[in-house]
């Protein structure tokens, strides 16, 4: 098994089978491969029945990027030797796997393949959850710790069993390989979200106490300093809100976790097929918790803000909106701004850091600054953004042109040409000739309604479809 | 060069008759196939390496219909030309 067989060993084996003397068999084996290599080097194609076809394949020059330096360079075109085993050989080699067939997947099955992944995640969950616990211990919240742990453990135990069992029945290897990768995301995501939601509550609670003290004091500058510890905590904790991914680690909290996890346990344990419902419920719960947590924040801020702080409610809302709206629209604007105007740059830098605005302790100064900065960008935005939106769109188009190498993103809009197949010409070669990309051959197949793309006779006329981006 | 021409050329080189050559080639190929099926690697210096590789199963999308298909795992025969043969080809072009 898995030995390396060289010329002399092959000659030995061949001598035994053919009853040739050792010297003759050795000569024959060498002659066999010499004839092939000589013919291939001469530019000929060598077809051997029961083995396959050797021929030269021309590789066009292409551009690549040096992984280490990021420099672009061109790989010179060269010729390589390709070997294509013929069908007999392929079948012989693939004999152990010959029973497998291509399966057309329905939507449900595609989902099933992606869903099972969470089952394998249990390994991931314990890793993520242990982190928050140690952090929680030093802090006053002692009760939540015991509860989350027992609940967490049952989840991985219950989920993996039901899911793993049904899948392996069909194809053990693929399931294991594909599941672990995609699944970890959904499982990890729901957990972190509930935590951040809870975080605001704890954050909010400390705030009223701390803030109330500084407020009576005439000097806002002095107040924040002594309480810097709490301020820092609140800042750190408030950050998680915009960034749900980071949030999970800081602190698991008693109220939200117990609610979520018991639900997961019951449903997951009893009804494995209802996992979709489970996830939907979890997402809904999370959304409810988020909105629930955000409300008290706003209310508290409104209470604290009073007259001067009425303005602050605005920034708070903006902060919350930022993560949702900006990722979608701003990236384009930011790129344009940074490239075109240096004046506009402050926007992207300050906006991504919503953390600074939520700081309630530094009362008037920080609050007003963000507002001023935001109003400026907004006004400038009308002029600059309006002026550069065109550029942004152009760039986006260019980018899409460069990045859309996918073969799925084209539609057929007409006939480009009619091609007469030459001998030994394949549809991939035709596709490369007309589109510069051999991967687009399926469009030719579809356009000509060719039943078997492997059997296109020479001299056959083929209509080459004109393709356009979808 | 098709199979017939190949056998003729080989018989001229080996001194065997065409029929004997064809029979010998079949035997040689069966020997090679057998060892490849055992998972062995044929490492032929000056020519190249024949190796059986396992392709993992994958989900593929038919670009024209958009249907997703589960392509099963399979074993394929791979050939990697030796540096010698590559040099001969590229030297000839220059």
Interface residues (C-beta under 8 A of the other chain):
Chain A: X1 X2 X3 X4 X5 X6 X7 X10 X13 X14 X17 X18 X20 X27 X28 X29 X31 X32 X33 X34 X35 X36 X37 X39 X40 X41 X44 X45 X46 X47 X48 X49 X50 X51 X52 X54 X56 X78 X79 X80 X81 X82 X83 X85 X89 X90 X92 X93 X94 X95 X96 X97 X100 X101 X102 X103 X104 X105 X110 X113 X171 X173 X174 X177 X407 X408 X442 X443 X445 X446
Chain B: X1 X2 X3 X6 X9 X10 X13 X14 X16 X24 X25 X26 X27 X28 X29 X30 X31 X32 X33 X35 X36 X37 X38 X39 X40 X41 X42 X43 X44 X45 X46 X47 X48 X52 X56 X57 X59 X61 X62 X63 X64 X66 X67 X68 X69 X70 X71 X72 X73 X74 X75 X76 X77 X79 X81 X85 X86 X88 X89 X90 X92 X93
